[in-house]
């Protein structure tokens, strides 16, 4: 039985899985409309003297039904994409090889639950062939006996990739201002996600052709021009992956959807109307910043403005949801930054293994913490406004550093175009994604992850969580105040000012030793 509630990854309307509409696998040309396969027009059928009146009426009825299977424009679909200057969905090979020229969004769309569309679906449809093992409705048969699995949202008629809706979904917006390397990052993510995430005992499967198309359209290969980036006004197809992992020896499944969002759209009041819904529905955000964008003289939108827009978009959802939104703030082009900050080259993630050599589903906190403080200091030194805005408006964020190319770039001879100077092997690109998976509780953490809001006790040097009011070792807080171990009052000087206490910050009484 059906029973899945689906949220469309395009318009974000919710519906039951048995309310999906279907693009038809059968698409007919004008010459296919004649029931007798004689290529007659409707007028010629009406005037055909070979048949009786009832026979002609039956043929005309069948002609009209077949006419509904001719390729056409889709009003709901066109209305959605008009906001983004047109669709980016590309043609796909038909399952029968007979209609390769038909764009997917030109296929007729019918609703199995609409009585007016009943004649377009087969009466001999078998439930077992259209519902999967979890009860998800994933297919339908048309009146020609052909199965279609081309499910679309009933509200905007955009395609639902693979078995979308079968598993819980997490939406992640990847936001980058032009020059931050967002297109290169996403291309490398599509290329390496399956391999790198396997080191965390997770299997990643793309659910559509879009990840492959993104990779092919934006190759990061030595000798080839680096991707020039997506035009800010263009919305690309979401990149969807099904993740399979284990929890307490039980298989768990999730769908993760990545959106390519240009940072310029997050500071333009007109453009944010269209792109804002993708950010607003995000369960996590990866914000990419080119180190050069910290420069106030840069003519590019500043990261702090993007953060303000994100905050404003989430205001309708409540203060706590805004504060708890996981945000991975990523400094791109990390090779140069690492040499400046730590006087060493950036290395890749160190994956954890048990004694038998099996990889563990754990975020490697110790490996990450080696560079965390340097990244935090870099951000604070170069854009303190960004650092303080994050600190005051958000509770669930962290800083990351990566290199999507992993090598320097050079000019292609005879052109002004950049290309990788060596093999393009990215470094630490999965770390912000894995951190989000940790936040979603898909994996655990080996060790305590350093966070920007942590404070260092000035008395004993111990790192403390922001939630800890006083250091448990020496009872000093972030402001240098201390908790008197005898009367439990907060003090500012070296000695407790409470009458009859006179204890110093180390617990000794005045008068028992020389002050």
Phi, psi and omega in degrees: 000143176293159181177014180266134172263127186246135169254121182299132179284000179253302184260346177068015169287151180254148180200162177280153184297333179277004176261002180296151171260166183231135165281137185281141174285327178278124174228125186252149171269170179303324183287349180267359188281334181291119180301335180267004179056036178252009178060029178284148173280172180297320180296322180292326177293318180299328184263004185285113185282355181286343187239155178285170180300317181292324178294320179294319179297320178295319179293321178294322178297317178292323177300314181296321179294317179295329181297334178290348181261009175281143181301146185204169173282151181247111186297316180297317181294313181297324180296320179296312187280347178298332180291341184241018177076018179115159185287154172248008177286130183261168178292147175232151182294133179291155184289339179257353180075004184264344183232053183293339182276359182270118176292146186302324182277002173265354180289142178299141181244129180231157181250113182300337182268355179273118180304330180287344179258002185302324183292346181271354180246151184287138176284340182264022178299135179259128181301322183294340180267356184235354180235130182275187188293340179264003181091003180286128175284116186236354184209168175207159176251135177274178185290352176263005177083013182260137180274140172234138174244018182275076180285143175226156177296133180292345184264321182239355178061024172277152186289143174260109190290137175054230179261033182309131183104344179289327183240162172301151187238141170241129179259130180232121177266127174259110186248128179210131176287149182312129181100350181280350178087026183296316181295317177297317180300311182293325177297314179292327177297315178299324183285321190250355187300317182297317181290310187287326182284342177295335178290353175250020178064035179235138175257131179244126179237123175295141184260358180210181180277355190291324177297318178296318179294321179297317180295317181292326181282340184227063182290141175245089189224137177303131180095346178251150179300135176295146179306140184272352177100158180275134175305134186305326184280354185265136176255121180270159178300138178301147178260111188249136177225138171268128179255135178238125180214176182239143176221120184053044178063020177243135179292133177238151184225141177212150171254132177243130182243122178258135176248138177266106184240123177285134181300330179301329180288346181266001176234000178258118185296332179282313183290331184292341178301318180278314185277343184299327183294331179288321177290317184297329181266008183288141171266356179188153181229135171250110182258118182262133181230125171284132180309329181292340183282354173285345182283121183297338180280354179297140179273009179264157179301138184274144182304326183296329178289324177296317179298322180294320179295317178302315180298316180296322181296326184272358183301325181292343184268352180108148186298318184294322180294325177294312184294329184269357180298121179290124180234120175262108179269112191246127173270116180274177180054048192288342180301312181295317182295319181298320179293325179287318186280316190242002181054040176205162178285152178284130177254172183273175179299143173262117184272143183273142178227152175273184184297337180272356181094000179285140180284143186257143178281064186224139169287129183276090185296319182299318180294317180293319184298337179302328184247351185302309186297324179293321179294315179303313180297323179298314180295313182297322182288325186264336179206078182295330178298317177298314181300314182288324178297317176299316183297320185274331186259339186230147177252340192240069182220165175201164183258143180222159180225131178211165171232112183286341180259319178080010178205170177285170178244158176218167180276139173289129185306130178085001180224173174257020187266144180270148175214153176302136181283343179213188177304132183276096180241104187293159180229123173066020181291336181274348187300314177296326178293314181295324176298319176296319178297325175296318179295328178279358180069026172285327179226171177255186176236137175266097184100169181270124183281128175296143180229154184299333182274357176302150174236151181257123180295124182290340183275311184245354176079010181279139176282132181235151172291152180295337181283348181269117184290323181226146176297125182291345181278310185238004175065024176263144179258185187292339181265005180088356176287160182223154182262117182298125183290346181263309183256358174062027175261153181278129184238157180247328182270191180284336184240145177293130183269359179291128180305145178066008178257296177047051178255141176272175188297345180261007174093358181273149182271142176295135179105339180272350179206165181285131182284000000 
